[in-house]
C-alpha cells in the first residue's frame, strides 16, 4: 500500500451544514493477517474512521479473520469495537454471486 492510505486517513469532508461526514472502510477478500498489522491497526483505530466493515464468504473465513484481528488489535479492543452500541468493526457475509445470462445479440 505504500503510504498513500495515510492521506485518506486524514481526509475530512463536511456536509452543507458543516457537520463532518464520517469515513468508513470496507475490506473485501483480505485475511487480515498479522503481516499487515501496522497498516490495518492504523486504519481501524483511526479516529477519522467511523466504522470498518469486513466481508467474509463463509463462517470459517470469519473465524480466521476474527482470530487474526485479535492478534492485531488485542482481544479487549476487538471486543470493544465489535460489541459497542455503535460498532467500529462490522462483519458482513458476502452474498453469492448472481450469474448474468449471456446476452443474445
C-alpha positions in Angstrom: 0.0 0.0 0.0 2.9 2.3 0.4 1.9 5.4 2.4 -1.0 6.6 0.2 -3.5 5.3 2.7 -2.3 7.9 5.2 -3.6 10.7 3.0 -7.1 9.4 3.1 -7.0 8.6 6.8 -6.8 12.3 7.4 -9.4 13.2 4.8 -12.4 15.1 6.2 -15.5 16.2 4.4 -18.4 18.3 5.6 -22.0 18.4 4.6 -23.9 21.6 3.8 -24.5 22.3 7.5 -20.8 22.0 8.4 -21.2 18.5 10.0 -18.3 16.1 9.4 -19.3 13.2 7.2 -18.0 10.0 8.8 -15.4 8.0 6.8 -16.0 4.2 6.5 -13.7 1.5 5.4 -14.8 -1.7 3.6 -12.5 -4.7 3.4 -13.1 -7.5 0.9 -11.2 -10.7 0.5 -8.5 -10.0 3.0 -7.2 -12.5 5.5 -6.3 -9.7 8.0 -3.0 -11.5 8.6 -0.6 -10.1 11.1 1.9 -9.3 8.3 -0.3 -6.3 7.6 -0.6 -5.4 11.3 0.8 -1.9 11.1 -1.5 -0.7 8.2 -4.6 -2.5 9.5 -4.2 -1.3 13.0 -3.7 2.3 11.9 -6.7 2.2 9.7 -9.1 0.5 12.1 -8.1 2.5 15.2 -8.0 5.9 13.4 -10.3 8.4 15.0 -11.2 9.6 11.5 -12.7 6.2 10.6 -16.2 5.7 11.9 -16.6 2.1 11.0 -14.7 -0.7 9.3 -16.9 -3.3 7.5 -15.2 -6.6 6.9 -16.8 -9.0 4.4 -16.4 -12.8 4.6 -17.6 -15.6 2.4 -18.2 -18.3 5.0 -18.1 -18.8 8.7 -14.7 -20.4 8.7 -13.2 -17.4 7.0 -14.9 -15.1 9.5 -13.4 -17.2 12.4 -10.0 -16.8 10.8 -10.4 -13.1 10.4 -11.5 -12.7 14.0 -8.5 -14.7 15.2 -6.2 -12.5 13.1 -7.8 -9.3 14.2 -7.4 -10.4 17.8 -3.7 -10.7 17.3 -3.6 -7.3 15.6 -5.8 -5.2 18.0 -5.7 -7.3 21.1 -8.8 -9.2 22.4 -10.1 -6.4 24.6 -10.0 -3.8 21.9 -11.5 -6.2 19.3 -14.4 -7.0 21.6 -15.0 -3.3 22.4 -15.0 -2.4 18.7 -17.4 -5.2 17.7 -19.8 -5.2 20.7 -20.3 -1.4 21.3 -23.7 0.3 20.7 -22.1 1.9 17.6 -19.6 -0.8 16.5 -16.4 0.3 14.9 -15.9 -3.1 13.3 -18.8 -4.8 11.5 -18.7 -8.3 9.9 -21.0 -9.0 6.9 -21.3 -12.2 5.0 -21.0 -11.7 1.2 -23.9 -12.7 -0.9 -23.4 -15.4 -3.5 -22.6 -14.0 -7.0 -25.5 -13.7 -9.3 -25.0 -15.2 -12.7 -25.9 -13.0 -15.5 -27.0 -14.9 -18.6 -25.2 -14.1 -21.8 -27.0 -11.6 -23.9 -28.2 -12.7 -27.3 -27.5 -10.2 -29.9 
